[in-house]
Amino acid sequence: MPTKPASRIELIPPYLFARIDKKKEEVRKKGMDLVDFGIGDPDIPTPANIIAKMKEAIDDPKNHRYPSYEGMPEFRQAAAAWYKRRFNVDLDAATEAVTLIGSKEGIAHMPWAYAQAGDVVLVPSPGYPVYRIATMFAGATPYIMPLKEENGFLPKYEDIPEEVLKKTKILFINYPNNPTGACADDSFYIKTLEMAKRYDILVCHDAAYSEIAYEGYRPKSILEFDRGKEHCVEFHSLSKTYCMTGWRIGFAVGNAQAIYNLGKLKTNIDSGAFQAIQYAGIEAMAGDQSSVAELNKRLEKRRDMIVEGFSSAFGIKVQKPRATYYIWAKVPGGLTSSDFCEKLIEETGIVVTPGSGFGDEGEGYFRISITIGEEKIAEAIKRLKSFKL
Ligand SMILES: *Cc1c(COP(=O)(O)O)cnc(C)c1O
């Protein structure tokens, strides 16, 4: 057996949350109860109608066989119908939609289909780590677009050198944004499409949080804008909207050629999503949507509790996000993200995520996930009162 793995494996940066995990373990051993705001995974169960559909589908032997690679026509039709209702965008289910085994799967595969050595992929920092790593796996070069608070955590395309843009094949964007909670306005999408046209770039918009929004805010799809379908693919996940993170189901829609090439690649890697899960996914998208409104109402309440608790404990101003599962806040007292997070765990048992884990531009920030129950949040706020920096 070779002792050395392939260089692409060695390219993967060290796991940035290892220090935090170690600290968590230490604190747990001391017998302290952790309050974990670290993970972006809802504590709320999948809605009952979706579970019921799964139970029915799993009993049917026709669902035990290999599914079609690109996804069941019925699932893709349900995704297209949901798009029409939600964004008023018309999609051809047969050519402009593909089922994914979670949106992460599609995001990770897209650079394989469109980028290679010598090509550039624009990736945001801080950002979902998969954009950068998948780019490196494909042999292409990630170009980091810093997301700065003073720019509303939107990339500044003007700052990207012309010679980089000329080599760019893919642009990854993600709004509502993980980890910053930032949202994009119309002018940002318009600017994005202008750049995509000028430099022939495939825009990959990660819309995992399009349905997790507060105070009546309704995030848009980039496909709503002129020429959206010419230049973009949008990734959707059922994970966050319907509390289905463990089920592994999502989809990509948009430019037919890009969808075809992603599907062609997938045909040679996975064999599609389990059909019973696709039936459950159809129920999620086509069935009763009241769980989504309830989820958002609940998360909004938690958001307000957390923002108030953390702001007053640290005497800092914490922005209320209009969407996503996340609150992004500045580290108080001039500590590094990691030092602050370690100290907080050690002294209070409260776990938050160091911003530096999402890229260098996340240094100086921490992320609080609002996916834990109200009682635990109240407990954390109580503990914060005695925390001294
Ligand atoms: C959770 C998340 C995903 C992945 O979702 P799955 O569909 O469960 O794979 C993709 N992008 C972002 C930004 C996320 O936070």
The ligand as an SDF file (V2000), in Angstrom:
LIG
                    3D

 15 15  0  0  0  0  0  0  0  0999 V2000
  -26.0990   23.5260    4.6720 C   0  0  0  0  0  0  0  0  0  0  0  0
  -25.5150   24.1840    3.4850 C   0  0  0  0  0  0  0  0  0  0  0  0
  -25.4160   23.5170    2.2610 C   0  0  0  0  0  0  0  0  0  0  0  0
  -25.6220   22.0210    2.0800 C   0  0  0  0  0  0  0  0  0  0  0  0
  -26.8470   21.5660    2.2410 O   0  0  0  0  0  0  0  0  0  0  0  0
  -27.2050   20.0600    1.8690 P   0  0  0  0  0  0  0  0  0  0  0  0
  -28.3190   20.1790    0.8980 O   0  0  0  0  0  0  0  0  0  0  0  0
  -27.6150   19.4440    3.1670 O   0  0  0  0  0  0  0  0  0  0  0  0
  -26.0250   19.3910    1.2660 O   0  0  0  0  0  0  0  0  0  0  0  0
  -24.9660   24.2150    1.1550 C   0  0  0  0  0  0  0  0  0  0  0  0
  -24.5930   25.4910    1.2610 N   0  0  0  0  0  0  0  0  0  0  0  0
  -24.6390   26.1580    2.4210 C   0  0  0  0  0  0  0  0  0  0  0  0
  -24.2040   27.5660    2.4450 C   0  0  0  0  0  0  0  0  0  0  0  0
  -25.0870   25.5230    3.5760 C   0  0  0  0  0  0  0  0  0  0  0  0
  -25.0820   26.1800    4.7360 O   0  0  0  0  0  0  0  0  0  0  0  0
  1  2  1  0
  2  3  1  0
  2 14  2  0
  3  4  1  0
  3 10  2  0
  4  5  1  0
  5  6  1  0
  6  7  2  0
  6  8  1  0
  6  9  1  0
 10 11  1  0
 11 12  2  0
 12 13  1  0
 12 14  1  0
 14 15  1  0
M  END
$$$$
